[in-house]
Amino acid sequence: MIVENWRRNLAAIWIAQVLSSIGFSFVFPFMPLYVQELGVHGVAEAAQWAGVITAASAISMTFAQPIWGNLADRRGRKGMLIRSMVGGGIIISLMGLAQSPVQLVILRFVQGSITGVAAASNALIATSTPKHRLGFALGLQQVAMFAGASLGPLVGGIAVDTFGYRISFYGAGLFLLLGGIIAIAFVRENFVPPPAGEKRPGLWAESRSLLAISVFPILISVVFLIQLAAMIVSPVLSLFIADLSENENVATLAGMIFAVTGLVSAMSAVFLGRIGDRIGSTVVLPVCLLGAAVAYVPQTFVQQVWQLFLLRAVLALFLGGLMPSANALVASVIPQARRGSAFGLTAMASAAAFAVGPLSGAAIATHLGMRAVFLTTGILFIMALAWVSMGFRRFDLTHAEPEPDLDRI
């Protein structure tokens, strides 16, 4: 039986994305604990260093992603996917050799300029999937990310407690390299390069042109707010779990909480992706933003680890629908030939949030306490909901697709 290209690609990209997500989440959630092993003393200082280390990759990614996205539209999306996985695997492995937080900052900066797995995967899927299956395909892709984010911290936490951080970094790099090998071997792209004589706009001209399309600027802003809210918590969550618990195996306990969040998000992503295909992502996205806000605020007041565990599980029900809905809307308003550049811009917005979020979270935790971080995150989701609600009223997205997709590519 002949398998349609888009289904085969989706399966291969899904497996590669799971592996890369496991690699990225294998040790990075425990970065505040790792910097303490490298000589940083005190919770506040560890949170600050973790914020700087996370921001370093995000800063370089902010500038690199539009370039990679534009190149994807010119040269093809498969090569961008392979670059991000193989390059990321090598750099993350080198982090296991770091002797100081400064060296980690440098390596993270290099990693950010090379990686960008999610943007490359989304662009490839968005150009090879029939329109009426986009919500499902992008939701399934989000499942891969959440599944990896579930297994990574869980297995990584056990590996850290058993073997130490350095060996765990080598393991993380191996997962990304395996994902790259799968992409090389199984992903097929029917890429048609622009005609040789066609003069395409430069990076900045193309970006300005895309930002003039319908609701696209609003979607970029919402992606930024969604990722900002997620990243503000990242420098302090494992430290907050350690503060709530007297358990010696803090990394394992934190890994379990990360795991349940990812697992529930994975299950909700594919379900909400299908719902989005039926009733529209313009309905799913605001509902998920509201649910995330409602689930985040009570985390400010928890006193026990089990309370945080339950609230993170409820939160995950809504997190699963956020990015698939936003990405499906991006694909619906951007022509196929320009989706690499479009997802490059959304990745730039995500990267900017990755840069600002951890630094902001560390600053809030230092000056107002760790609990204030969760309240701030809930407020950000409310802001995103208000922005989406106002923006969507101005546009009719029911027939936003600018060109037809083929069922078989």
Secondary structure, 3 states (H helix, E strand, C coil): CCCCHHHHHHHHHHHHHHHHHHHHHCCHHHHHHHHHHCCCCCHHHHHHHHHHHHHHHHHHHHHHHHHHHHHHHHHCCHHHHHHHHHHHHHHHHHHCCCCCHHHHHHHHHHHHHHCCHHHHHHHHHHCCCCHHHHHHHHHHHHHHHHHHHHHHHHHHHHHHHHHCHHHHHHHHHHHHHHHHHHHHHHCCCCCCCCCCCCCCCCHHHHHHHHHCCCCHHHHHHHHHHHHHHHHHHCCCHHHHHHHHCCCCCHHHHHHHHHHHHHHHHHHHHHHHHHHHHHHCHHHHHHHHHHHHHHHHHHHHHCCCHHHHHHHHHHHHHHHHHHHHHHHHHHHHHCCHHHHHHHHHHHHHHHHHHHHHHHHHHHHHHHHHCHHHHHHHHHHHHHHHHHHHHHHHCCCCCCCCCCCCCCCCC
